[in-house]
Amino acid sequence: MTFERFLMWTVLVIGVVFLGQGLLEWRSGARKKASQGIMFIALAGMNLGSGWVHYASVIVLVPFFVNAAREIFTQRDQFGLWITLPFIVIILAVAATEMILDDIALWQRLVMGAIAVFAATALATTIVRLTQARRARRATA
């Protein structure tokens, strides 16, 4: 068993544990934990499965990616903005590097371009929000 397969099986087990805890504590508001469990299971299914299991996992992950993008653009607290900033920079750097240095097909270049545009927009939004938060903090001090 390779390390990647071991890692994906670990992710699957974590997902099942999260889903179980979320379902057991559903009434106490642990819905987010159940949702995270589904995401972990879908990530593992995408990497461990093939055929319809792989594609079904990708379809299950789409709402989680949409929600993550929504959270990036609606995040307001300074801590969250500072945590998000390096990840956005890494995404932008990887997408730009793929487009410039790799010999990829046109459709892959278009996908990487869309990811780069998304990351650049998220980066600009995050920097503006951090600047606004800093100015607001100075105004109240």
LUMBA-487615 format. One record per residue (C-alpha): z, x, y; residue in one letter. Coordinates in nm, 2 decimals. Example, Ala and Ser with C-alpha at 12.3 -4.5 7.8 and 13.67 -1.06 7.14 Angstrom:
BEGIN
<atom <0.78,1.23,-0.45>,"A">,
<atom <0.71,1.37,-0.11>,"S">,
***
This chain:
BEGIN
<atom <0.00,0.00,0.00>,"M">,
<atom <-0.10,0.14,0.34>,"T">,
<atom <0.13,0.14,0.63>,"F">,
<atom <-0.09,-0.12,0.81>,"E">,
<atom <-0.05,-0.36,0.52>,"R">,
<atom <0.32,-0.30,0.49>,"F">,
<atom <0.35,-0.37,0.87>,"L">,
<atom <0.16,-0.69,0.84>,"M">,
<atom <0.37,-0.81,0.54>,"W">,
<atom <0.68,-0.73,0.75>,"T">,
<atom <0.53,-0.93,1.04>,"V">,
<atom <0.47,-1.22,0.80>,"L">,
<atom <0.83,-1.21,0.68>,"V">,
<atom <0.96,-1.20,1.03>,"I">,
<atom <0.74,-1.50,1.11>,"G">,
<atom <0.87,-1.70,0.82>,"V">,
<atom <1.23,-1.62,0.93>,"V">,
<atom <1.16,-1.72,1.29>,"F">,
<atom <0.99,-2.04,1.18>,"L">,
<atom <1.28,-2.12,0.95>,"G">,
<atom <1.54,-2.06,1.21>,"Q">,
<atom <1.34,-2.26,1.47>,"G">,
<atom <1.31,-2.56,1.23>,"L">,
<atom <1.67,-2.55,1.14>,"L">,
<atom <1.78,-2.53,1.50>,"E">,
<atom <1.51,-2.77,1.63>,"W">,
<atom <1.75,-3.01,1.79>,"R">,
<atom <1.94,-2.74,1.98>,"S">,
<atom <1.62,-2.63,2.16>,"G">,
<atom <1.50,-2.35,1.94>,"A">,
<atom <1.14,-2.47,1.96>,"R">,
<atom <1.03,-2.14,2.11>,"K">,
<atom <1.16,-1.95,1.81>,"K">,
<atom <0.96,-2.18,1.57>,"A">,
<atom <0.65,-2.12,1.79>,"S">,
<atom <0.70,-1.75,1.78>,"Q">,
<atom <0.73,-1.77,1.40>,"G">,
<atom <0.39,-1.95,1.38>,"I">,
<atom <0.24,-1.68,1.60>,"M">,
<atom <0.38,-1.40,1.38>,"F">,
<atom <0.25,-1.58,1.06>,"I">,
<atom <-0.09,-1.63,1.22>,"A">,
<atom <-0.11,-1.26,1.32>,"L">,
<atom <-0.02,-1.15,0.97>,"A">,
<atom <-0.27,-1.40,0.82>,"G">,
<atom <-0.55,-1.27,1.05>,"M">,
<atom <-0.49,-0.91,0.93>,"N">,
<atom <-0.41,-0.98,0.57>,"L">,
<atom <-0.64,-1.26,0.49>,"G">,
<atom <-1.02,-1.28,0.47>,"S">,
<atom <-1.27,-1.56,0.50>,"G">,
<atom <-1.13,-1.90,0.60>,"W">,
<atom <-0.77,-1.77,0.62>,"V">,
<atom <-0.87,-1.51,0.88>,"H">,
<atom <-1.07,-1.75,1.09>,"Y">,
<atom <-0.80,-2.02,1.07>,"A">,
<atom <-0.54,-1.77,1.19>,"S">,
<atom <-0.76,-1.67,1.48>,"V">,
<atom <-0.79,-2.04,1.57>,"I">,
<atom <-0.42,-2.08,1.55>,"V">,
<atom <-0.37,-1.78,1.78>,"L">,
<atom <-0.59,-1.91,2.06>,"V">,
<atom <-0.33,-2.14,2.22>,"P">,
<atom <-0.08,-1.85,2.21>,"F">,
<atom <-0.32,-1.62,2.40>,"F">,
<atom <-0.40,-1.90,2.65>,"V">,
<atom <-0.02,-1.95,2.70>,"N">,
<atom <0.03,-1.57,2.75>,"A">,
<atom <-0.25,-1.56,3.01>,"A">,
<atom <-0.09,-1.86,3.19>,"R">,
<atom <0.25,-1.69,3.19>,"E">,
<atom <0.10,-1.37,3.33>,"I">,
<atom <-0.05,-1.56,3.63>,"F">,
<atom <0.25,-1.79,3.69>,"T">,
<atom <0.53,-1.53,3.65>,"Q">,
<atom <0.76,-1.52,3.95>,"R">,
<atom <1.07,-1.31,3.87>,"D">,
<atom <1.05,-0.95,3.97>,"Q">,
<atom <1.17,-0.81,3.63>,"F">,
<atom <0.89,-1.00,3.45>,"G">,
<atom <0.64,-0.87,3.70>,"L">,
<atom <0.75,-0.51,3.65>,"W">,
<atom <0.74,-0.55,3.27>,"I">,
<atom <0.39,-0.70,3.28>,"T">,
<atom <0.24,-0.44,3.51>,"L">,
<atom <0.21,-0.15,3.26>,"P">,
<atom <0.06,-0.37,3.00>,"F">,
<atom <-0.20,-0.50,3.23>,"I">,
<atom <-0.29,-0.14,3.33>,"V">,
<atom <-0.32,-0.04,2.97>,"I">,
<atom <-0.55,-0.34,2.89>,"I">,
<atom <-0.77,-0.26,3.19>,"L">,
<atom <-0.79,0.11,3.09>,"A">,
<atom <-0.88,0.03,2.73>,"V">,
<atom <-1.14,-0.22,2.83>,"A">,
<atom <-1.30,0.01,3.08>,"A">,
<atom <-1.30,0.30,2.84>,"T">,
<atom <-1.46,0.09,2.57>,"E">,
<atom <-1.74,-0.02,2.81>,"M">,
<atom <-1.80,0.33,2.95>,"I">,
<atom <-1.76,0.57,2.65>,"L">,
<atom <-1.83,0.37,2.33>,"D">,
<atom <-2.18,0.29,2.20>,"D">,
<atom <-2.13,-0.09,2.16>,"I">,
<atom <-2.36,-0.39,2.14>,"A">,
<atom <-2.44,-0.60,2.44>,"L">,
<atom <-2.22,-0.89,2.33>,"W">,
<atom <-1.93,-0.65,2.28>,"Q">,
<atom <-1.99,-0.50,2.62>,"R">,
<atom <-1.98,-0.85,2.77>,"L">,
<atom <-1.65,-0.93,2.60>,"V">,
<atom <-1.50,-0.60,2.72>,"M">,
<atom <-1.63,-0.68,3.07>,"G">,
<atom <-1.46,-1.02,3.06>,"A">,
<atom <-1.14,-0.86,2.95>,"I">,
<atom <-1.16,-0.60,3.22>,"A">,
<atom <-1.22,-0.87,3.49>,"V">,
<atom <-0.92,-1.07,3.35>,"F">,
<atom <-0.70,-0.76,3.36>,"A">,
<atom <-0.81,-0.66,3.71>,"A">,
<atom <-0.74,-1.01,3.84>,"T">,
<atom <-0.40,-1.01,3.67>,"A">,
<atom <-0.33,-0.67,3.81>,"L">,
<atom <-0.42,-0.77,4.16>,"A">,
<atom <-0.21,-1.09,4.13>,"T">,
<atom <0.09,-0.90,4.00>,"T">,
<atom <0.08,-0.64,4.27>,"I">,
<atom <0.05,-0.91,4.54>,"V">,
<atom <0.35,-1.09,4.39>,"R">,
<atom <0.56,-0.77,4.37>,"L">,
<atom <0.47,-0.70,4.74>,"T">,
<atom <0.57,-1.05,4.84>,"Q">,
<atom <0.90,-1.03,4.65>,"A">,
<atom <0.98,-0.70,4.81>,"R">,
<atom <0.90,-0.83,5.16>,"R">,
<atom <1.11,-1.14,5.09>,"A">,
<atom <1.40,-0.92,4.97>,"R">,
<atom <1.38,-0.71,5.29>,"R">,
<atom <1.37,-1.02,5.51>,"A">,
<atom <1.69,-1.15,5.36>,"T">,
<atom <1.87,-0.82,5.38>,"A">,
***
